Amino acid sequence: MDLIREYENQQAKDDIPDFNVGDTVGVHVQTTDGGRNRIHVFEGIVIARKGRKANERFTVRRIVSGEGVERTFPLNSPAISTIKVVRRGDVRRAKLHYLRKRVGKAAQVREKRPTRSKPPGKTSSK
């Protein structure tokens, strides 16, 4: 079993940003069009993450011309050049498949606001 885990750790990429379900991400994918390589940005909401280490994959959903489009990417794929987190989403579910049935504003995800910390030395006393 240790050989399998060691191999998975070898295959995993190091430059993957920390993102979760509900976040809006831009996935920069290398595509070949007529013998010419280019980078296509697929930006949308992460609705699912599955697997672990070398086998991990995530599904991104976006709306194009009023139609929902979903793509599942292997996290460690050589076709993915970068992943950029555009927005952090505040959700309470591990999978957001219910967004498939929603349209317009109902399909939006709340943005996670950064927590404000109290200045040092200030305490609340009553």
TORTI-887961 format. One record per atom (N, C-alpha, C, O, CB): x, y, z; residue number from 1; atom name. Coordinates in Angstrom, 2 decimals, decimal comma. Glycine has a CB too. Example, Ala and Ser with C-alpha at 12.3 -4.5 7.8 and 13.67 -1.06 7.14 Angstrom:
REM TORTI-887961
NODE        u        v        w  num  atome
NODE    13,19    -5,69     7,80    1      N
NODE    12,30    -4,50     7,80    1     CA
NODE    13,20    -3,30     7,80    1      C
NODE    14,24    -3,32     8,46    1      O
NODE    11,31    -4,47     9,05    1     CB
NODE    12,85    -2,25     7,08    2      N
NODE    13,67    -1,06     7,14    2     CA
NODE    12,90     0,03     7,87    2      C
NODE    13,41     1,14     8,04    2      O
NODE    14,08    -0,60     5,72    2     CB
***
This chain:
REM TORTI-887961
NODE        u        v        w  num  atome
NODE     0,82    -1,21     0,00    1      N
NODE     0,00     0,00     0,00    1     CA
NODE     0,86     1,27     0,00    1      C
NODE     0,46     2,28    -0,57    1      O
NODE    -0,93     0,00     1,21    1     CB
NODE     2,02     1,21     0,63    2      N
NODE     2,86     2,39     0,67    2     CA
NODE     3,39     2,76    -0,72    2      C
NODE     3,61     3,93    -1,01    2      O
NODE     4,01     2,18     1,63    2     CB
NODE     3,60     1,76    -1,56    3      N
NODE     4,07     2,04    -2,93    3     CA
NODE     3,03     2,82    -3,71    3      C
NODE     3,37     3,72    -4,48    3      O
NODE     4,40     0,73    -3,66    3     CB
NODE     1,77     2,50    -3,52    4      N
NODE     0,69     3,20    -4,22    4     CA
NODE     0,63     4,65    -3,77    4      C
NODE     0,55     5,56    -4,60    4      O
NODE    -0,66     2,52    -3,99    4     CB
NODE     0,67     4,87    -2,48    5      N
NODE     0,63     6,25    -1,96    5     CA
NODE     1,86     7,04    -2,41    5      C
NODE     1,75     8,23    -2,72    5      O
NODE     0,55     6,24    -0,42    5     CB
NODE     3,00     6,40    -2,43    6      N
NODE     4,23     7,07    -2,87    6     CA
NODE     4,12     7,48    -4,33    6      C
NODE     4,52     8,58    -4,70    6      O
NODE     5,45     6,15    -2,67    6     CB
NODE     3,57     6,58    -5,17    7      N
NODE     3,39     6,88    -6,59    7     CA
NODE     2,39     8,02    -6,78    7      C
NODE     2,61     8,90    -7,62    7      O
NODE     2,92     5,64    -7,35    7     CB
NODE     1,29     8,02    -6,01    8      N
NODE     0,29     9,09    -6,10    8     CA
NODE     0,91    10,43    -5,72    8      C
NODE     0,63    11,44    -6,36    8      O
NODE    -0,91     8,79    -5,20    8     CB
NODE     1,73    10,45    -4,69    9      N
NODE     2,39    11,69    -4,27    9     CA
NODE     3,35    12,20    -5,33    9      C
NODE     3,51    13,41    -5,50    9      O
NODE     3,13    11,48    -2,95    9     CB
NODE     3,99    11,28    -6,07   10      N
NODE     4,88    11,67    -7,15   10     CA
NODE     4,12    12,33    -8,29   10      C
NODE     4,58    13,31    -8,87   10      O
NODE     5,66    10,46    -7,66   10     CB
NODE     2,94    11,79    -8,61   11      N
NODE     2,17    12,26    -9,75   11     CA
NODE     1,41    13,56    -9,47   11      C
NODE     1,04    14,26   -10,41   11      O
NODE     1,20    11,19   -10,17   11     CB
NODE     1,16    13,88    -8,22   12      N
NODE     0,36    15,06    -7,87   12     CA
NODE     1,14    16,35    -8,16   12      C
NODE     2,34    16,43    -7,92   12      O
NODE    -0,05    15,01    -6,39   12     CB
NODE     0,43    17,35    -8,66   13      N
NODE     1,03    18,67    -8,91   13     CA
NODE     1,21    19,41    -7,60   13      C
NODE     0,50    19,17    -6,62   13      O
NODE     0,16    19,49    -9,89   13     CB
NODE     2,18    20,33    -7,59   14      N
NODE     2,46    21,11    -6,38   14     CA
NODE     1,83    22,50    -6,40   14      C
NODE     1,59    23,10    -5,35   14      O
NODE     3,95    21,24    -6,18   14     CB
NODE     1,55    23,01    -7,60   15      N
NODE     1,10    24,41    -7,74   15     CA
NODE    -0,41    24,57    -7,81   15      C
NODE    -0,89    25,51    -8,44   15      O
NODE     1,72    25,00    -8,97   15     CB
NODE    -1,17    23,68    -7,19   16      N
NODE    -2,62    23,76    -7,22   16     CA
NODE    -3,10    24,67    -6,10   16      C
NODE    -2,74    24,47    -4,94   16      O
NODE    -3,26    22,34    -7,09   16     CB
NODE    -3,91    25,69    -6,43   17      N
NODE    -4,40    26,59    -5,37   17     CA
NODE    -5,45    25,90    -4,50   17      C
NODE    -6,04    24,89    -4,89   17      O
NODE    -4,99    27,88    -5,98   17     CB
NODE    -5,67    26,45    -3,33   18      N
NODE    -6,67    25,92    -2,42   18     CA
NODE    -8,04    26,44    -2,84   18      C
NODE    -8,32    27,64    -2,71   18      O
NODE    -6,35    26,32    -0,94   18     CB
NODE    -8,89    25,56    -3,35   19      N
NODE   -10,26    25,95    -3,72   19     CA
NODE   -11,21    24,85    -3,31   19      C
NODE   -10,83    23,69    -3,19   19      O
NODE   -10,37    26,24    -5,24   19     CB
NODE   -12,47    25,23    -3,10   20      N
NODE   -13,49    24,30    -2,64   20     CA
NODE   -14,72    24,39    -3,52   20      C
NODE   -14,78    25,19    -4,45   20      O
NODE   -13,85    24,58    -1,17   20     CB
NODE   -15,70    23,56    -3,22   21      N
NODE   -16,98    23,59    -3,91   21     CA
NODE   -17,65    24,93    -3,61   21      C
NODE   -17,66    25,39    -2,46   21      O
NODE   -17,89    22,39    -3,47   21     CB
NODE   -18,21    25,56    -4,62   22      N
NODE   -18,85    26,86    -4,47   22     CA
NODE   -17,98    28,02    -4,92   22      C
NODE   -18,49    29,12    -5,15   22      O
NODE   -19,25    27,06    -3,05   22     CB
NODE   -16,69    27,79    -5,06   23      N
NODE   -15,79    28,84    -5,52   23     CA
NODE   -15,91    29,01    -7,03   23      C
NODE   -16,17    28,05    -7,76   23      O
NODE   -14,33    28,52    -5,13   23     CB
NODE   -15,73    30,24    -7,50   24      N
NODE   -15,67    30,50    -8,93   24     CA
NODE   -14,21    30,46    -9,34   24      C
NODE   -13,39    31,21    -8,81   24      O
NODE   -16,34    31,88    -9,29   24     CB
NODE   -13,90    29,59   -10,28   25      N
NODE   -12,51    29,42   -10,71   25     CA
NODE   -12,39    29,61   -12,21   25      C
NODE   -13,34    29,39   -12,96   25      O
NODE   -11,97    28,05   -10,30   25     CB
NODE   -11,21    30,02   -12,63   26      N
NODE   -10,87    30,09   -14,05   26     CA
NODE    -9,84    29,01   -14,32   26      C
NODE    -8,73    29,06   -13,78   26      O
NODE   -10,32    31,50   -14,45   26     CB
NODE   -10,20    28,03   -15,14   27      N
NODE    -9,30    26,92   -15,46   27     CA
NODE    -8,68    27,20   -16,82   27      C
NODE    -9,40    27,30   -17,82   27      O
NODE   -10,06    25,54   -15,45   27     CB
NODE    -7,37    27,34   -16,87   28      N
NODE    -6,66    27,60   -18,11   28     CA
NODE    -6,26    26,26   -18,72   28      C
NODE    -5,37    25,58   -18,22   28      O
NODE    -5,40    28,52   -17,87   28     CB
NODE    -6,94    25,90   -19,82   29      N
NODE    -6,76    24,59   -20,44   29     CA
NODE    -6,05    24,77   -21,77   29      C
NODE    -6,40    25,64   -22,56   29      O
NODE    -8,12    23,88   -20,64   29     CB
NODE    -5,04    23,93   -22,01   30      N
NODE    -4,33    23,96   -23,28   30     CA
NODE    -5,11    23,14   -24,30   30      C
NODE    -5,41    21,97   -24,07   30      O
NODE    -2,87    23,41   -23,13   30     CB
NODE    -5,44    23,77   -25,43   31      N
NODE    -6,17    23,07   -26,49   31     CA
NODE    -5,39    23,18   -27,79   31      C
NODE    -4,57    24,09   -27,96   31      O
NODE    -7,60    23,64   -26,65   31     CB
NODE    -5,64    22,26   -28,71   32      N
NODE    -4,99    22,28   -30,02   32     CA
NODE    -6,05    22,54   -31,08   32      C
NODE    -6,97    21,74   -31,26   32      O
NODE    -4,23    20,94   -30,29   32     CB
NODE    -5,92    23,65   -31,78   33      N
NODE    -6,84    24,01   -32,87   33     CA
NODE    -6,08    24,02   -34,18   33      C
NODE    -5,32    24,94   -34,45   33      O
NODE    -7,51    25,40   -32,60   33     CB
NODE    -6,29    23,00   -34,99   34      N
NODE    -5,66    22,97   -36,30   34     CA
NODE    -4,14    22,98   -36,23   34      C
NODE    -3,49    23,64   -37,04   34      O
NODE    -6,12    24,13   -37,13   34     CB
NODE    -3,57    22,27   -35,29   35      N
NODE    -2,12    22,23   -35,16   35     CA
NODE    -1,53    23,39   -34,39   35      C
NODE    -0,31    23,48   -34,23   35      O
NODE    -1,50    22,18   -36,50   35     CB
NODE    -2,37    24,28   -33,90   36      N
NODE    -1,90    25,44   -33,14   36     CA
NODE    -2,33    25,30   -31,69   36      C
NODE    -3,51    25,09   -31,41   36      O
NODE    -2,44    26,77   -33,75   36     CB
NODE    -1,41    25,42   -30,78   37      N
NODE    -1,75    25,33   -29,35   37     CA
NODE    -2,19    26,69   -28,83   37      C
NODE    -1,61    27,72   -29,18   37      O
NODE    -0,54    24,82   -28,54   37     CB
NODE    -3,21    26,68   -28,01   38      N
NODE    -3,66    27,91   -27,37   38     CA
NODE    -4,22    27,57   -25,99   38      C
NODE    -4,48    26,41   -25,69   38      O
NODE    -4,72    28,64   -28,23   38     CB
NODE    -4,40    28,59   -25,18   39      N
NODE    -4,94    28,39   -23,83   39     CA
NODE    -6,35    28,94   -23,81   39      C
NODE    -6,59    30,10   -24,13   39      O
NODE    -4,06    29,07   -22,74   39     CB
NODE    -7,29    28,09   -23,42   40      N
NODE    -8,70    28,44   -23,32   40     CA
NODE    -9,05    28,53   -21,84   40      C
NODE    -8,73    27,62   -21,07   40      O
NODE    -9,61    27,39   -24,06   40     CB
NODE    -9,70    29,62   -21,43   41      N
NODE   -10,08    29,80   -20,03   41     CA
NODE   -11,54    29,39   -19,86   41      C
NODE   -12,43    29,96   -20,49   41      O
NODE    -9,87    31,28   -19,57   41     CB
NODE   -11,77    28,41   -19,01   42      N
NODE   -13,12    27,95   -18,70   42     CA
NODE   -13,41    28,42   -17,29   42      C
NODE   -12,89    27,86   -16,32   42      O
NODE   -13,25    26,37   -18,84   42     CB
NODE   -14,25    29,45   -17,17   43      N
NODE   -14,54    30,05   -15,86   43     CA
NODE   -15,96    29,71   -15,43   43      C
NODE   -16,91    29,90   -16,19   43      O
NODE   -14,34    31,58   -15,91   43     CB
NODE   -16,10    29,22   -14,20   44      N
NODE   -17,41    28,87   -13,68   44     CA
NODE   -17,34    28,47   -12,22   44      C
NODE   -16,31    28,60   -11,57   44      O
NODE   -18,02    27,76   -14,50   44     CB
NODE   -18,47    27,97   -11,71   45      N
NODE   -18,59    27,57   -10,31   45     CA
NODE   -18,22    26,10   -10,17   45      C
NODE   -18,68    25,26   -10,94   45      O
NODE   -20,02    27,84    -9,78   45     CB
NODE   -17,40    25,80    -9,18   46      N
NODE   -17,05    24,41    -8,89   46     CA
NODE   -18,26    23,78    -8,19   46      C
NODE   -18,64    24,22    -7,11   46      O
NODE   -15,75    24,30    -7,99   46     CB
NODE   -18,85    22,75    -8,82   47      N
NODE   -20,04    22,14    -8,23   47     CA
NODE   -19,73    20,80    -7,57   47      C
NODE   -20,56    20,27    -6,83   47      O
NODE   -21,10    21,95    -9,28   47     CB
NODE   -18,54    20,23    -7,83   48      N
NODE   -18,20    18,94    -7,21   48     CA
NODE   -16,70    18,72    -7,24   48      C
NODE   -16,00    19,18    -8,14   48      O
NODE   -18,92    17,78    -7,92   48     CB
NODE   -16,21    18,01    -6,23   49      N
NODE   -14,84    17,50    -6,20   49     CA
NODE   -14,90    16,04    -5,81   49      C
NODE   -15,65    15,67    -4,90   49      O
NODE   -13,93    18,31    -5,19   49     CB
NODE   -14,13    15,20    -6,49   50      N
NODE   -14,13    13,76    -6,22   50     CA
NODE   -12,70    13,25    -6,21   50      C
NODE   -11,81    13,84    -6,82   50      O
NODE   -14,98    13,00    -7,26   50     CB
NODE   -12,49    12,14    -5,53   51      N
NODE   -11,20    11,47    -5,53   51     CA
NODE   -10,22    12,11    -4,58   51      C
NODE   -10,55    13,01    -3,81   51      O
NODE   -10,64    11,47    -6,91   51     CB
NODE    -8,98    11,62    -4,66   52      N
NODE    -7,92    12,19    -3,83   52     CA
NODE    -6,59    12,01    -4,53   52      C
NODE    -6,41    11,12    -5,36   52      O
NODE    -7,91    11,53    -2,44   52     CB
NODE    -5,65    12,86    -4,17   53      N
NODE    -4,29    12,85    -4,70   53     CA
NODE    -4,25    12,82    -6,23   53      C
NODE    -4,76    13,73    -6,87   53      O
NODE    -3,53    11,66    -4,15   53     CB
NODE    -3,66    11,78    -6,81   54      N
NODE    -3,46    11,73    -8,27   54     CA
NODE    -4,76    11,52    -9,03   54      C
NODE    -4,85    11,88   -10,20   54      O
NODE    -2,49    10,62    -8,62   54     CB
NODE    -5,78    10,95    -8,38   55      N
NODE    -7,05    10,66    -9,06   55     CA
NODE    -8,10    11,74    -8,84   55      C
NODE    -9,25    11,55    -9,24   55      O
NODE    -7,59     9,34    -8,60   55     CB
NODE    -7,76    12,84    -8,24   56      N
NODE    -8,76    13,85    -7,91   56     CA
NODE    -9,23    14,59    -9,16   56      C
NODE    -8,44    14,89   -10,06   56      O
NODE    -8,20    14,85    -6,88   56     CB
NODE   -10,54    14,88    -9,21   57      N
NODE   -11,12    15,62   -10,32   57     CA
NODE   -12,18    16,56    -9,78   57      C
NODE   -12,73    16,35    -8,70   57      O
NODE   -11,71    14,67   -11,38   57     CB
NODE   -12,48    17,60   -10,55   58      N
NODE   -13,47    18,57   -10,13   58     CA
NODE   -14,33    18,97   -11,33   58      C
NODE   -13,88    18,93   -12,47   58      O
NODE   -12,80    19,81    -9,51   58     CB
NODE   -15,58    19,35   -11,04   59      N
NODE   -16,53    19,71   -12,08   59     CA
NODE   -16,82    21,20   -11,98   59      C
NODE   -17,13    21,71   -10,91   59      O
NODE   -17,83    18,89   -11,97   59     CB
NODE   -16,74    21,89   -13,11   60      N
NODE   -16,99    23,33   -13,18   60     CA
NODE   -18,20    23,55   -14,07   60      C
NODE   -18,30    22,96   -15,15   60      O
NODE   -15,73    24,11   -13,73   60     CB
NODE   -19,12    24,40   -13,63   61      N
NODE   -20,35    24,70   -14,38   61     CA
NODE   -20,40    26,19   -14,69   61      C
NODE   -20,11    27,02   -13,83   61      O
NODE   -21,62    24,26   -13,58   61     CB
NODE   -20,78    26,50   -15,91   62      N
NODE   -20,99    27,89   -16,31   62     CA
NODE   -22,15    27,95   -17,28   62      C
NODE   -22,56    26,94   -17,84   62      O
NODE   -19,72    28,50   -16,93   62     CB
NODE   -22,68    29,15   -17,47   63      N
NODE   -23,80    29,36   -18,39   63     CA
NODE   -23,26    30,04   -19,65   63      C
NODE   -22,62    31,09   -19,57   63      O
NODE   -24,93    30,22   -17,72   63     CB
NODE   -23,53    29,43   -20,80   64      N
NODE   -23,09    29,99   -22,08   64     CA
NODE   -24,32    30,12   -22,97   64      C
NODE   -24,94    29,11   -23,31   64      O
NODE   -21,99    29,10   -22,76   64     CB
NODE   -24,67    31,34   -23,35   65      N
NODE   -25,82    31,62   -24,22   65     CA
NODE   -27,11    31,01   -23,66   65      C
NODE   -27,93    30,48   -24,42   65      O
NODE   -25,57    31,10   -25,63   65     CB
NODE   -27,27    31,07   -22,35   66      N
NODE   -28,48    30,56   -21,71   66     CA
NODE   -28,50    29,06   -21,49   66      C
NODE   -29,48    28,53   -20,96   66      O
NODE   -29,64    30,94   -22,52   66     CB
NODE   -27,45    28,36   -21,87   67      N
NODE   -27,33    26,91   -21,70   67     CA
NODE   -26,27    26,62   -20,66   67      C
NODE   -25,21    27,24   -20,65   67      O
NODE   -26,98    26,21   -23,05   67     CB
NODE   -26,56    25,68   -19,77   68      N
NODE   -25,57    25,27   -18,77   68     CA
NODE   -24,55    24,33   -19,37   68      C
NODE   -24,91    23,36   -20,04   68      O
NODE   -26,26    24,62   -17,58   68     CB
NODE   -23,28    24,60   -19,13   69      N
NODE   -22,20    23,77   -19,64   69     CA
NODE   -21,35    23,33   -18,45   69      C
NODE   -20,94    24,15   -17,63   69      O
NODE   -21,32    24,54   -20,70   69     CB
NODE   -21,10    22,02   -18,36   70      N
NODE   -20,27    21,48   -17,28   70     CA
NODE   -19,09    20,75   -17,87   70      C
NODE   -19,21    20,06   -18,89   70      O
NODE   -21,09    20,54   -16,36   70     CB
NODE   -17,94    20,91   -17,24   71      N
NODE   -16,75    20,16   -17,63   71     CA
NODE   -16,11    19,58   -16,38   71      C
NODE   -16,02    20,25   -15,35   71      O
NODE   -15,74    21,06   -18,40   71     CB
NODE   -15,68    18,35   -16,49   72      N
NODE   -14,97    17,69   -15,40   72     CA
NODE   -13,50    17,62   -15,78   72      C
NODE   -13,14    17,10   -16,83   72      O
NODE   -15,56    16,27   -15,11   72     CB
NODE   -12,66    18,14   -14,89   73      N
NODE   -11,22    18,17   -15,13   73     CA
NODE   -10,50    17,29   -14,13   73      C
NODE   -10,82    17,33   -12,95   73      O
NODE   -10,70    19,61   -15,06   73     CB
NODE    -9,52    16,50   -14,58   74      N
NODE    -8,63    15,85   -13,63   74     CA
NODE    -7,72    16,94   -13,04   74      C
NODE    -7,16    17,75   -13,77   74      O
NODE    -7,78    14,70   -14,33   74     CB
NODE    -7,59    16,95   -11,74   75      N
NODE    -6,86    18,02   -11,07   75     CA
NODE    -5,39    18,05   -11,47   75      C
NODE    -4,80    19,13   -11,57   75      O
NODE    -6,97    17,86    -9,57   75     CB
NODE    -4,80    16,90   -11,71   76      N
NODE    -3,38    16,81   -12,03   76     CA
NODE    -3,11    16,63   -13,51   76      C
NODE    -2,04    16,14   -13,89   76      O
NODE    -2,76    15,68   -11,28   76     CB
NODE    -4,05    17,02   -14,36   77      N
NODE    -3,91    16,85   -15,80   77     CA
NODE    -2,82    17,78   -16,36   77      C
NODE    -2,74    18,94   -15,96   77      O
NODE    -5,25    17,12   -16,50   77     CB
NODE    -1,99    17,28   -17,28   78      N
NODE    -1,00    18,16   -17,91   78     CA
NODE    -1,65    19,18   -18,85   78      C
NODE    -1,01    20,16   -19,22   78      O
NODE     0,02    17,32   -18,69   78     CB
NODE    -2,91    18,97   -19,23   79      N
NODE    -3,62    19,92   -20,10   79     CA
NODE    -4,00    21,19   -19,36   79      C
NODE    -4,25    22,22   -19,98   79      O
NODE    -4,86    19,28   -20,70   79     CB
NODE    -4,06    21,13   -18,02   80      N
NODE    -4,39    22,32   -17,22   80     CA
NODE    -3,10    23,06   -16,91   80      C
NODE    -2,22    22,53   -16,24   80      O
NODE    -5,14    21,93   -15,91   80     CB
NODE    -3,01    24,30   -17,41   81      N
NODE    -1,79    25,06   -17,13   81     CA
NODE    -1,89    25,76   -15,78   81      C
NODE    -0,95    25,70   -14,98   81      O
NODE    -1,54    26,10   -18,25   81     CB
NODE    -3,02    26,43   -15,50   82      N
NODE    -3,21    27,07   -14,19   82     CA
NODE    -4,67    27,04   -13,80   82      C
NODE    -5,56    26,88   -14,63   82      O
NODE    -2,69    28,52   -14,21   82     CB
NODE    -4,89    27,19   -12,51   83      N
NODE    -6,24    27,34   -11,96   83     CA
NODE    -6,20    28,58   -11,10   83      C
NODE    -5,39    28,69   -10,18   83      O
NODE    -6,69    26,07   -11,13   83     CB
NODE    -7,10    29,53   -11,39   84      N
NODE    -7,15    30,78   -10,62   84     CA
NODE    -8,49    30,89    -9,93   84      C
NODE    -9,54    30,71   -10,54   84      O
NODE    -6,91    32,00   -11,53   84     CB
NODE    -8,46    31,19    -8,64   85      N
NODE    -9,68    31,38    -7,87   85     CA
NODE   -10,13    32,82    -8,06   85      C
NODE    -9,40    33,75    -7,70   85      O
NODE    -9,47    31,03    -6,34   85     CB
NODE   -11,32    33,01    -8,62   86      N
NODE   -11,85    34,34    -8,89   86     CA
NODE   -12,64    34,84    -7,68   86      C
NODE   -12,48    35,99    -7,26   86      O
NODE   -12,75    34,33   -10,15   86     CB
NODE   -13,49    33,97    -7,12   87      N
NODE   -14,34    34,32    -5,97   87     CA
NODE   -14,42    33,12    -5,04   87      C
NODE   -14,36    31,98    -5,49   87      O
NODE   -15,77    34,75    -6,43   87     CB
NODE   -14,56    33,39    -3,77   88      N
NODE   -14,79    32,33    -2,80   88     CA
NODE   -16,29    32,24    -2,55   88      C
NODE   -16,94    33,26    -2,31   88      O
NODE   -14,01    32,59    -1,46   88     CB
NODE   -16,85    31,04    -2,60   89      N
NODE   -18,27    30,85    -2,40   89     CA
NODE   -18,57    30,34    -1,00   89      C
NODE   -17,79    29,58    -0,43   89      O
NODE   -18,83    29,90    -3,43   89     CB
NODE   -19,70    30,77    -0,45   90      N
NODE   -20,13    30,35     0,89   90     CA
NODE   -21,29    29,38     0,71   90      C
NODE   -22,42    29,80     0,50   90      O
NODE   -20,54    31,59     1,77   90     CB
NODE   -21,00    28,08     0,81   91      N
NODE   -22,02    27,04     0,61   91     CA
NODE   -22,00    26,08     1,79   91      C
NODE   -21,03    26,01     2,55   91      O
NODE   -21,79    26,28    -0,72   91     CB
NODE   -23,09    25,34     1,92   92      N
NODE   -23,20    24,37     3,01   92     CA
NODE   -23,30    22,93     2,51   92      C
NODE   -23,66    22,04     3,28   92      O
NODE   -24,41    24,68     3,84   92     CB
NODE   -22,98    22,71     1,29   93      N
NODE   -23,08    21,38     0,69   93     CA
NODE   -21,74    20,96     0,11   93      C
NODE   -20,91    21,80    -0,23   93      O
NODE   -24,17    21,35    -0,39   93     CB
NODE   -21,53    19,66     0,00   94      N
NODE   -20,32    19,13    -0,62   94     CA
NODE   -20,47    19,05    -2,13   94      C
NODE   -19,47    19,12    -2,85   94      O
NODE   -19,98    17,76    -0,04   94     CB
NODE   -21,69    18,91    -2,61   95      N
NODE   -21,97    18,86    -4,04   95     CA
NODE   -23,09    19,84    -4,34   95      C
NODE   -24,06    19,91    -3,58   95      O
NODE   -22,34    17,41    -4,51   95     CB
NODE   -22,97    20,59    -5,41   96      N
NODE   -23,97    21,62    -5,75   96     CA
NODE   -24,75    21,24    -7,01   96      C
NODE   -24,98    22,09    -7,87   96      O
NODE   -23,29    22,98    -5,94   96     CB
NODE   -25,16    19,99    -7,11   97      N
NODE   -25,89    19,55    -8,30   97     CA
NODE   -27,27    20,21    -8,40   97      C
NODE   -27,86    20,23    -9,48   97      O
NODE   -26,05    18,04    -8,28   97     CB
NODE   -27,77    20,74    -7,31   98      N
NODE   -29,07    21,41    -7,35   98     CA
NODE   -29,02    22,67    -8,20   98      C
NODE   -30,08    23,15    -8,62   98      O
NODE   -29,53    21,77    -5,95   98     CB
NODE   -27,84    23,21    -8,48   99      N
NODE   -27,73    24,40    -9,32   99     CA
NODE   -28,15    24,12   -10,76   99      C
NODE   -28,44    25,05   -11,51   99      O
NODE   -26,30    24,93    -9,30   99     CB
NODE   -28,18    22,86   -11,16  100      N
NODE   -28,59    22,50   -12,52  100     CA
NODE   -30,04    22,88   -12,78  100      C
NODE   -30,41    23,21   -13,91  100      O
NODE   -28,40    21,01   -12,75  100     CB
NODE   -30,86    22,83   -11,75  101      N
NODE   -32,28    23,13   -11,91  101     CA
NODE   -32,58    24,62   -11,76  101      C
NODE   -33,69    25,06   -12,07  101      O
NODE   -33,09    22,34   -10,91  101     CB
NODE   -31,63    25,39   -11,28  102      N
NODE   -31,86    26,81   -11,02  102     CA
NODE   -31,50    27,66   -12,24  102      C
NODE   -30,63    27,30   -13,04  102      O
NODE   -31,04    27,28    -9,81  102     CB
NODE   -32,21    28,80   -12,36  103      N
NODE   -32,00    29,70   -13,48  103     CA
NODE   -31,82    31,11   -12,95  103      C
NODE   -32,46    31,49   -11,97  103      O
NODE   -33,17    29,63   -14,48  103     CB
NODE   -30,97    31,90   -13,59  104      N
NODE   -30,80    33,31   -13,26  104     CA
NODE   -30,18    33,53   -11,89  104      C
NODE   -29,20    32,88   -11,53  104      O
NODE   -32,12    34,01   -13,32  104     CB
NODE   -30,78    34,46   -11,12  105      N
NODE   -30,23    34,81    -9,82  105     CA
NODE   -30,31    33,66    -8,82  105      C
NODE   -29,51    33,60    -7,88  105      O
NODE   -30,94    36,01    -9,26  105     CB
NODE   -31,26    32,76    -9,01  106      N
NODE   -31,40    31,62    -8,11  106     CA
NODE   -30,21    30,67    -8,21  106      C
NODE   -29,96    29,89    -7,29  106      O
NODE   -32,69    30,86    -8,41  106     CB
NODE   -29,46    30,75    -9,31  107      N
NODE   -28,31    29,87    -9,51  107     CA
NODE   -27,02    30,48    -8,98  107      C
NODE   -25,95    29,90    -9,15  107      O
NODE   -28,15    29,55   -10,98  107     CB
NODE   -27,12    31,64    -8,33  108      N
NODE   -25,93    32,28    -7,79  108     CA
NODE   -25,57    31,70    -6,43  108      C
NODE   -26,41    31,15    -5,72  108      O
NODE   -26,14    33,80    -7,68  108     CB
NODE   -24,29    31,83    -6,09  109      N
NODE   -23,78    31,37    -4,80  109     CA
NODE   -23,29    32,60    -4,03  109      C
NODE   -22,63    33,47    -4,59  109      O
NODE   -22,62    30,31    -4,98  109     CB
NODE   -23,65    32,64    -2,74  110      N
NODE   -23,19    33,75    -1,90  110     CA
NODE   -21,67    33,81    -1,86  110      C
NODE   -21,00    32,77    -1,89  110      O
NODE   -23,75    33,63    -0,48  110     CB
NODE   -21,14    35,03    -1,79  111      N
NODE   -19,69    35,18    -1,69  111     CA
NODE   -19,26    35,13    -0,23  111      C
NODE   -19,89    35,73     0,64  111      O
NODE   -19,23    36,50    -2,35  111     CB
NODE   -18,19    34,39     0,02  112      N
NODE   -17,67    34,29     1,37  112     CA
NODE   -16,92    35,57     1,70  112      C
NODE   -16,03    35,99     0,97  112      O
NODE   -16,74    33,05     1,54  112     CB
NODE   -17,30    36,19     2,79  113      N
NODE   -16,64    37,42     3,20  113     CA
NODE   -15,49    37,10     4,13  113      C
NODE   -15,60    36,19     4,96  113      O
NODE   -17,64    38,37     3,87  113     CB
NODE   -14,40    37,84     4,01  114      N
NODE   -13,28    37,58     4,92  114     CA
NODE   -13,66    37,94     6,35  114      C
NODE   -14,36    38,93     6,59  114      O
NODE   -12,03    38,37     4,47  114     CB
NODE   -13,19    37,15     7,30  115      N
NODE   -13,49    37,43     8,70  115     CA
NODE   -12,62    38,56     9,19  115      C
NODE   -11,42    38,63     8,89  115      O
NODE   -13,29    36,17     9,56  115     CB
NODE   -13,23    39,43     9,94  116      N
NODE   -12,48    40,56    10,51  116     CA
NODE   -12,00    40,16    11,89  116      C
NODE   -12,79    39,70    12,72  116      O
NODE   -13,35    41,85    10,57  116     CB
NODE   -10,75    40,34    12,13  117      N
NODE   -10,20    40,04    13,44  117     CA
NODE   -10,16    41,31    14,27  117      C
NODE   -10,03    42,42    13,74  117      O
NODE    -8,79    39,40    13,32  117     CB
NODE   -10,28    41,15    15,58  118      N
NODE   -10,23    42,30    16,47  118     CA
NODE    -8,80    42,79    16,59  118      C
NODE    -7,87    41,98    16,55  118      O
NODE   -10,81    41,95    17,87  118     CB
NODE    -8,61    44,10    16,74  119      N
NODE    -7,24    44,60    16,92  119     CA
NODE    -6,66    44,06    18,22  119      C
NODE    -7,39    43,84    19,19  119      O
NODE    -7,22    46,16    16,93  119     CB
NODE    -5,36    43,83    18,26  120      N
NODE    -4,76    43,29    19,47  120     CA
NODE    -4,93    44,26    20,65  120      C
NODE    -4,82    45,48    20,50  120      O
NODE    -3,27    43,00    19,24  120     CB
NODE    -5,18    43,70    21,81  121      N
NODE    -5,33    44,53    23,02  121     CA
NODE    -6,75    44,92    23,30  121      C
NODE    -7,06    45,35    24,41  121      O
NODE    -4,49    45,76    22,91  121     CB
NODE    -7,65    44,80    22,32  122      N
NODE    -9,04    45,17    22,52  122     CA
NODE    -9,82    43,94    22,96  122      C
NODE    -9,80    42,92    22,28  122      O
NODE    -9,66    45,78    21,23  122     CB
NODE   -10,49    44,04    24,06  123      N
NODE   -11,34    42,97    24,53  123     CA
NODE   -12,71    43,54    24,88  123      C
NODE   -12,84    44,72    25,23  123      O
NODE   -10,71    42,25    25,75  123     CB
NODE   -13,69    42,72    24,78  124      N
NODE   -15,02    43,21    25,11  124     CA
NODE   -15,27    42,93    26,60  124      C
NODE   -15,16    41,79    27,06  124      O
NODE   -16,12    42,52    24,21  124     CB
NODE   -15,58    43,96    27,34  125      N
NODE   -15,85    43,79    28,77  125     CA
NODE   -17,20    44,44    29,10  125      C
NODE   -17,54    45,50    28,58  125      O
NODE   -14,70    44,42    29,64  125     CB
NODE   -17,93    43,78    29,95  126      N
NODE   -19,24    44,32    30,35  126     CA
NODE   -19,30    44,52    31,82  126      C
NODE   -20,32    44,96    32,34  126      O
NODE   -20,36    43,41    29,91  126     CB
***
